[in-house]
Amino acid sequence: GPLVLNKAATLRRIFMHRVHKLASHLLQSPPAAMSRPPITSHVLDTGTGKPATDVKVTLDMKSISGWQEIGGDFTNVDGRCPKLLPVDYVLTPGLYRCTFDTASYYAKMGEKCFYPEVPIIFEIEATNEHYHIPLLINKFGYSTYRGS
């Protein structure tokens, strides 16, 4: 009768409330620390004083059989690689290499450079940290450091 229907409606409301609460939680933006990939990079051209746009960046990890590509991206108008790796990529300890295709970057401007490719090899031990690999380039040199 009406009592059973009323109880069923109440249970349905409770169930739907819980589903809605769970869905809201799952669809929230990730915390700031997780809103960027674990490894990021950017490139600045010290010859022009501007970000280096459209530089191909490849990310590799060293395995027993050699270097394995795990990610890649092109720099945006700010010289940054926002999608070098997926945001949820899980790092493992080891050697990593960011390779920057500087020859193609300079060729697009009708120029040549002395270092056609810049490989930066770095070691990751603390897999819960964020690693930022900046590159400062010009036609005859480059510099890097561990960024933040």
C-alpha positions, 0 to 999 in steps of 0.5 A: 500500500501507500506505506511501501510506496512512501518507503520506496520513494524515500530510499530512492531519494536517499540513493539519488542524493548519494549518487549526486554527491559522489558524481559531484566529488568525482567531477571536481577539478583536481587539486592544484598540485595535480592540475599539471603533468609531473614533468613540464618544460618551457623554452625561452629564446635569449636571442630574441628575448621571447618564448620559443614557440612551436618547438618539438619536445620529446620526453624519454625514460631510460629502460634496460633496452634503451630510451623509450619515448613516454611523452611529447608536445610542442611549445605554445605561444608562451614557450611552455609544453602543457601536455608533455605528459598526461596529468595523471602520469605516474613517475617511476625513479630513473633517468629521463631525457627531454630532447628539444628540436632546435634545428626545426625551430630555427629553420622556421625562421630561415636560420641555422643553429649550432646545436640542432638538438638539445637533449637534457638528461636528468634523474628522478628519485622522488616520484611525488615531486614536480619536475620542471625542465626549462631551456634557454636557447640561442643560435650558438648556445643553451642553458638549463636548470631545475625549475619549479 
